[in-house]
Amino acid sequence: MLCKALRMIAFDMDGVLTKCRSSWRALHIHFGSISIVDEYRNAERFRKGDIDYKEWMKLDTEAILKAAGGKVKKDEIERVLLSLEIDEDAFKVVTYIKSLGLKTAIVSGGIDILANHIGEILGIDYVYANKLLFDENGYLLPGGIEIVNPLRKGEILRKLSSLTGIPLKKFMYVGDSEWDLDAFKTVGYPVLLRRDDVLLNLPSLIMISKLGELTDSINMICMHG
């Protein structure tokens, strides 16, 4: 089936392609820094504009290093992140999307190690996620490289549109939280994977209760779009 209405499906990663809703939080739980970041409420400070995303990454990585006694090997971070489960419907959904000849992307405020791993497994065409930094001996460095600002995912989607020549009205973005609001407002077909703790009110928002339902939404769009 040729789909004229859709040409690109972009996914958030954490909580959409993975069962874990935050790859950052998974690291904090493993290394024992979760109480530090919860106490300092860095996510809230970022939302309010008190800190930028680069500073948030710095504070988060510093918290991990502090809890771990000052040194964390890349190997251990990879073990934690790559142990996170991919959603059981992800393979089926992405395979179906590819069978229609559509392009795919991950646009996530999560961590590049996991995003690149999932992208390779699923055969995702474009992967955008934030990069951790390591020294020459493979130890975590404070900070990181901002690729995706969680509040400005639309910037990446516009860049992707320019790169591929696909108009944003033919983009679908699949997210699961208020962090995806900018992306939802940017694309022609915003899809919310519903969570009990997420309340969003956008007239054009397509609702699904599990990732596997996305194929039905795509079918409807392709048939009638």
Buried (B, 14 or more C-beta within 10 A) or exposed (E): EEBEBBBBBBBBBBBBBBEBBBBBBBBBEBBBBBEBBEEBEBBEBBBEEEBEBBBBBBBBBBBBBBBBEEEBBBEBBBEBBEEBEBBEBBEBBBEBBBEBEBBBBBBBBBBBBBBBBBBEEBEBBBBBBBBBBBEEEEBBEBBBEBBBBBBBBBBBBBEBBEEBEBEBEBBBBBBBBBBBBBBBEBBBBBBBBBEEEBEBEEEEBBEBEEBBBBBEBBBEBBEEB
